[in-house]
Amino acid sequence: SERHRITACIFHSMQVSSHISRMKESATLAVAAKAAALKAAGKPVIGFGVGEPDFDTPVNIREAAKQAIDKGMTRYAPTPGDKASREAVATKLRDDNGIACRAEDITLTVGAKHAIYMALRVIIEPGAGDEVILPTPAWVSYKPLIELAGAACVEVPSSVATNFKMTAAQLHSAITPRTRLIVIDHITSPTALRFDVRKIIDAVKGTRAHVLVDGAHAPGALTLSLDTLGAHFYAANLHKWTMAPCGSAFVWVAPQFQKDIHPCVISHEFANGFTAEFDWQGTRDLSAWNSIDAALEWFDELGAERVLRHNHQLAAWAHQLLCAELSFEPLSPMDGSMLSCMASVRLPAFLQHKFQTPEAMQKHLLDVEQIEVPIFPWNQQ
């Protein structure tokens, strides 16, 4: 009809925000989507791309989510997570990691990136020339998240020679009067290395910069001490190494900053406090959050230290195997001292020449070998 043609014309000519138009498709999600399509077609794909277990969520954790639905937990609910779930996270941090933490210091999120963008939107003043320092190599989402929030991303590159650690001199030279935030990985996704983030936090004391630590891979892979770490924000996932369902994550905010933290979606409780504001942003499926208590209990029953040790040994073994048998180049000491539960290697020169781009090699591995693996370019290699 004429009305439908007019509507289509309006949407076709709609102006899109310049922030959005500059964003590029995620290479990691693109290859993950293709891997999912191959799996749906019955191909036996081995996936190393998306950070999630390759087996179903354990049955007792799934049952906890179902029981929450049967108990009527399907209505408007606290968006930071019900108090029992937040208390479960706080209890784990207190008992297992020695962190002075209350449920009131925790809000649950759907993922670490959600928490990071929330902090960016609170700290960054669009159009004011704010800067965010990002040690690289870093997770591919950080730069677009920083730019989407309205800040300039100041990348500080590292190298194999320094074990991919940003030096204090590099950090201080990058800090300017416009620096508002430093985003650092606890375990980096591109290199899989774990860092002593405390040294970076100590190095910025006395400046106006805040520190946000992305611990997306940390719970279940590292021991945490948030109370002594000194970070202003700490975002982490529970759906990776602690086996909770996807959509289970949390952000810890230092008490002195909680009054300034607001959710990305504002609703009835705006300006009524940290947890109250997160109590009601709208509607969402709370199943993942309602299973967190069961997931953490299950992980403890397995033996958290035993699981951590097993996964670390397995990653170190695979790292040594790739380097010894396939001539891959190590990015970290061969003793595994900088690894947690993951490992990355540098491709040998002959493979870099054979496949001119990371995307070409990813496509070959997926199409020919049915292996999904992230490959990152770094320093033109």
C-alpha positions in Angstrom: 0.0 0.0 0.0 1.0 3.7 -0.3 1.3 3.9 3.5 3.8 1.0 3.6 5.9 2.5 0.7 6.1 5.8 2.7 7.2 4.0 5.8 9.8 2.1 4.0 11.1 5.3 2.4 11.3 7.0 5.8 13.4 4.1 7.3 15.6 3.9 4.2 16.6 7.6 4.6 17.0 7.6 8.4 20.2 9.2 9.5 22.4 6.9 11.7 24.6 8.3 14.5 28.2 8.9 13.4 29.3 6.9 16.4 27.5 3.8 15.1 28.4 4.3 11.4 32.1 4.2 12.3 31.8 0.8 14.1 33.0 -2.3 12.3 31.7 -5.8 12.4 33.5 -8.0 15.0 35.8 -10.4 13.2 35.5 -12.9 16.2 31.7 -12.9 16.0 31.7 -13.2 12.2 33.8 -16.4 12.3 31.7 -17.7 15.3 28.5 -17.2 13.3 30.0 -19.2 10.4 31.1 -21.9 12.8 27.5 -22.0 14.2 26.1 -22.4 10.7 28.5 -25.3 10.0 27.4 -27.0 13.3 23.8 -26.6 12.4 24.5 -28.3 9.1 26.0 -31.3 11.0 29.7 -30.5 10.6 31.9 -31.5 13.6 33.4 -28.1 14.3 36.0 -27.7 17.0 35.5 -24.2 18.5 38.1 -22.1 20.2 36.6 -18.7 19.3 33.9 -17.7 21.7 34.7 -17.9 25.4 32.3 -20.4 26.7 32.4 -24.1 27.7 31.9 -26.6 24.9 29.5 -28.7 27.0 26.1 -27.9 28.3 25.6 -26.1 31.6 25.7 -28.7 34.4 22.2 -30.1 35.1 22.0 -28.9 38.7 22.7 -25.3 37.6 20.0 -25.6 34.9 17.6 -27.0 37.5 18.2 -24.0 39.7 17.1 -21.7 36.9 14.0 -23.8 36.2 13.1 -23.9 39.9 13.3 -20.1 40.0 10.7 -19.9 37.3 8.5 -22.4 39.1 8.7 -20.2 42.2 7.3 -17.3 40.3 10.6 -15.4 39.8 9.3 -14.1 36.5 8.1 -10.7 37.4 9.9 -7.4 37.7 13.0 -8.2 39.8 16.1 -6.4 41.1 18.2 -5.7 38.0 21.5 -6.0 39.9 20.2 -9.5 40.6 18.2 -10.7 43.6 20.0 -10.3 46.9 20.6 -14.0 47.3 22.5 -14.2 44.0 24.5 -11.1 44.8 25.2 -12.4 48.3 26.5 -15.6 46.7 29.0 -13.7 44.6 30.0 -11.6 47.6 30.4 -14.7 49.8 32.6 -16.4 47.3 34.8 -13.2 47.1 35.0 -13.0 50.9 35.5 -16.7 51.7 37.6 -17.9 48.7 39.5 -14.7 47.9 39.7 -12.8 51.2 37.9 -9.8 49.8 36.1 -7.4 52.1 32.9 -7.3 49.9 29.2 -6.8 50.5 26.3 -7.7 48.3 25.7 -4.0 48.2 29.1 -3.6 46.3 28.0 -6.0 43.6 25.6 -5.6 40.7 25.0 -8.4 38.3 25.3 -7.8 34.5 24.8 -9.8 31.4 28.5 -9.7 30.6 31.8 -7.9 31.3 31.4 -5.7 28.2 28.1 -4.5 29.5 29.8 -3.5 32.8 32.7 -1.8 31.0 30.4 0.3 28.8 28.4 1.3 31.8 31.5 2.6 33.5 32.7 4.4 30.3 29.3 6.1 29.9 29.5 7.3 33.5 33.1 8.6 33.4 33.3 10.0 29.8 32.0 13.4 28.9 31.2 13.2 25.1 32.7 16.1 23.2 35.0 17.2 26.1 38.1 15.6 24.6 38.4 12.9 27.2 41.0 10.2 26.7 41.1 6.5 27.7 44.4 4.7 27.8 44.4 1.2 26.4 47.5 -1.1 26.7 47.6 -3.3 23.6 47.2 -5.9 22.4 43.8 -5.9 24.0 40.3 -7.4 23.4 38.9 -6.2 20.1 35.8 -4.6 21.6 37.5 -2.1 23.9 38.4 0.5 21.2 34.9 0.7 19.7 33.4 0.8 23.2 35.6 3.7 24.2 34.9 5.6 21.0 31.2 4.9 21.2 31.2 6.4 24.7 32.7 9.6 23.2 36.4 9.4 24.2 39.6 9.1 22.3 41.3 5.8 22.6 45.0 6.2 23.4 46.7 2.9 22.6 50.0 2.0 24.3 51.6 -0.9 22.4 53.8 -3.6 24.0 55.9 -6.3 22.6 57.3 -9.8 23.0 60.5 -8.3 24.4 58.6 -7.0 27.4 56.3 -10.0 27.7 53.5 -7.7 26.4 53.7 -5.7 29.6 53.2 -1.9 29.5 56.1 -0.2 31.3 55.6 2.5 34.0 57.5 4.9 31.7 55.1 4.2 28.8 52.1 4.7 31.1 53.3 8.0 32.5 54.1 9.3 29.0 50.6 8.4 27.8 48.8 10.2 30.7 47.7 13.7 30.0 45.4 16.2 31.7 42.6 14.7 29.5 43.1 11.1 30.7 40.0 9.9 32.5 40.4 6.2 32.6 42.8 3.3 32.0 41.3 0.0 30.8 43.5 -3.0 31.5 43.0 -6.8 31.2 43.6 -9.1 34.1 44.0 -11.9 31.5 44.3 -10.7 27.9 42.2 -12.4 25.3 44.6 -11.8 22.3 47.7 -13.1 24.1 46.1 -15.2 26.9 48.7 -13.8 29.4 47.9 -12.8 32.9 49.2 -9.6 34.3 50.1 -8.1 37.6 47.6 -5.3 37.3 48.5 -4.0 40.8 51.7 -2.6 39.4 49.8 -0.5 36.8 47.3 0.6 39.4 50.1 1.7 41.8 51.8 3.6 38.9 48.7 5.8 38.4 48.2 6.8 42.0 48.3 10.5 42.3 46.9 11.1 38.9 43.2 11.9 38.0 42.9 8.7 36.0 40.6 5.9 37.2 41.4 2.3 36.6 38.9 -0.3 35.2 40.1 -3.9 35.2 38.4 -6.3 32.8 38.5 -9.7 34.6 36.3 -11.4 32.0 38.4 -14.6 32.2 39.5 -14.3 35.8 36.8 -16.0 38.1 37.8 -19.6 38.2 41.1 -19.0 36.5 42.8 -16.7 39.0 42.6 -15.9 42.7 41.2 -12.4 43.2 41.8 -9.8 45.9 39.7 -6.9 44.9 39.9 -5.1 48.2 43.7 -4.8 48.1 44.0 -4.5 44.3 43.1 -0.8 44.3 41.0 -0.7 41.1 38.1 1.6 40.9 36.0 -0.9 38.8 36.3 -4.6 38.2 34.1 -6.4 35.7 34.1 -10.2 35.4 32.2 -13.1 33.8 30.9 -16.1 35.6 29.8 -17.9 32.5 33.4 -18.9 31.5 35.5 -20.8 34.0 32.9 -21.1 36.7 30.4 -22.6 34.3 27.4 -20.5 35.0 25.0 -19.9 32.0 25.8 -17.2 29.5 24.5 -13.8 30.8 26.0 -14.3 34.3 28.5 -11.6 35.1 29.1 -8.9 37.7 30.8 -5.6 38.2 32.4 -4.6 41.5 32.6 -0.9 42.2 34.7 0.7 44.9 32.4 2.1 47.6 33.5 5.7 47.1 32.3 5.6 43.5 29.0 3.9 43.8 27.0 7.1 44.1 28.3 8.1 40.7 27.5 4.9 38.9 24.3 4.6 37.0 22.9 2.0 34.7 22.8 2.5 30.9 19.0 2.4 31.1 17.4 4.8 33.5 14.1 3.9 35.2 12.1 4.6 38.4 14.9 4.4 40.9 17.2 7.0 39.3 19.3 8.9 41.9 18.2 6.6 44.7 21.5 4.8 45.1 23.8 2.3 43.5 21.8 -0.9 44.0 18.4 0.7 43.9 19.0 2.2 40.4 20.1 -1.2 39.1 17.0 -2.8 40.7 14.7 -1.8 37.9 15.9 -1.0 34.3 13.2 -2.9 32.6 12.4 -6.6 31.9 14.8 -9.4 31.0 15.3 -13.1 31.4 16.7 -13.6 34.9 17.3 -17.3 34.6 21.1 -17.0 34.3 21.3 -14.8 37.4 19.0 -17.1 39.4 21.4 -20.0 38.8 24.6 -18.2 40.0 24.3 -19.5 43.6 24.1 -23.1 42.3 26.9 -22.6 39.8 29.3 -21.3 42.5 28.3 -24.1 44.8 28.9 -26.7 42.1 32.3 -25.1 41.3 33.3 -25.3 44.9 32.3 -28.9 45.2 34.5 -29.7 42.2 37.4 -28.1 44.1 38.2 -24.6 42.8 41.9 -24.9 43.3 42.0 -28.3 41.7 40.1 -27.1 38.6 42.3 -24.1 38.3 45.5 -26.2 38.6 44.2 -28.8 36.0 43.2 -26.1 33.5 46.5 -24.3 33.9 48.5 -27.5 33.4 46.5 -28.4 30.3 47.1 -24.9 28.8 50.8 -25.0 29.5 51.0 -28.5 28.0 49.2 -27.4 24.8 51.4 -24.3 24.6 54.6 -26.5 24.8 53.2 -29.0 22.2 52.4 -26.3 19.6 55.8 -24.8 19.9 57.7 -28.1 19.9 55.8 -30.0 17.3 54.6 -27.3 14.9 57.4 -24.7 15.2 55.0 -22.0 16.6 56.7 -19.2 18.4 56.0 -18.7 22.1 54.7 -15.3 23.3 55.5 -16.0 26.9 57.9 -18.2 29.0 57.7 -21.9 28.2 57.3 -22.7 31.9 53.7 -21.4 31.8 54.4 -18.8 34.5 52.4 -16.1 32.7 49.6 -18.4 31.6 46.3 -19.0 33.4 43.9 -21.4 31.5 44.6 -20.2 28.0 47.6 -19.9 25.7 48.4 -18.0 22.5 51.3 -18.5 20.0 52.7 -16.5 17.1 52.3 -18.1 13.7 55.5 -19.2 12.0 56.7 -17.1 9.0 55.7 -19.7 6.4 52.1 -19.7 7.5 52.0 -15.9 7.6 53.2 -15.9 4.0 50.8 -18.6 2.9 47.8 -16.8 4.4 48.2 -13.1 3.8 45.5 -12.1 6.3 44.2 -13.6 9.6 40.7 -13.8 8.0 42.1 -16.0 5.2 43.6 -18.5 7.7 40.5 -18.5 9.9 38.4 -19.3 6.8 40.8 -22.1 5.7 40.8 -23.7 9.2 37.0 -23.5 9.4 36.2 -24.6 5.9 38.8 -27.3 5.5 39.6 -28.5 9.1 36.4 -27.5 10.8 38.4 -25.7 13.5 37.2 -22.3 14.8 40.1 -20.3 16.3 40.7 -16.6 16.8 43.7 -15.2 14.9 44.8 -11.6 15.6 47.2 -9.3 13.6 49.8 -7.6 15.7 52.6 -5.3 14.5 52.0 -6.3 10.9 52.4 -10.0 11.8 
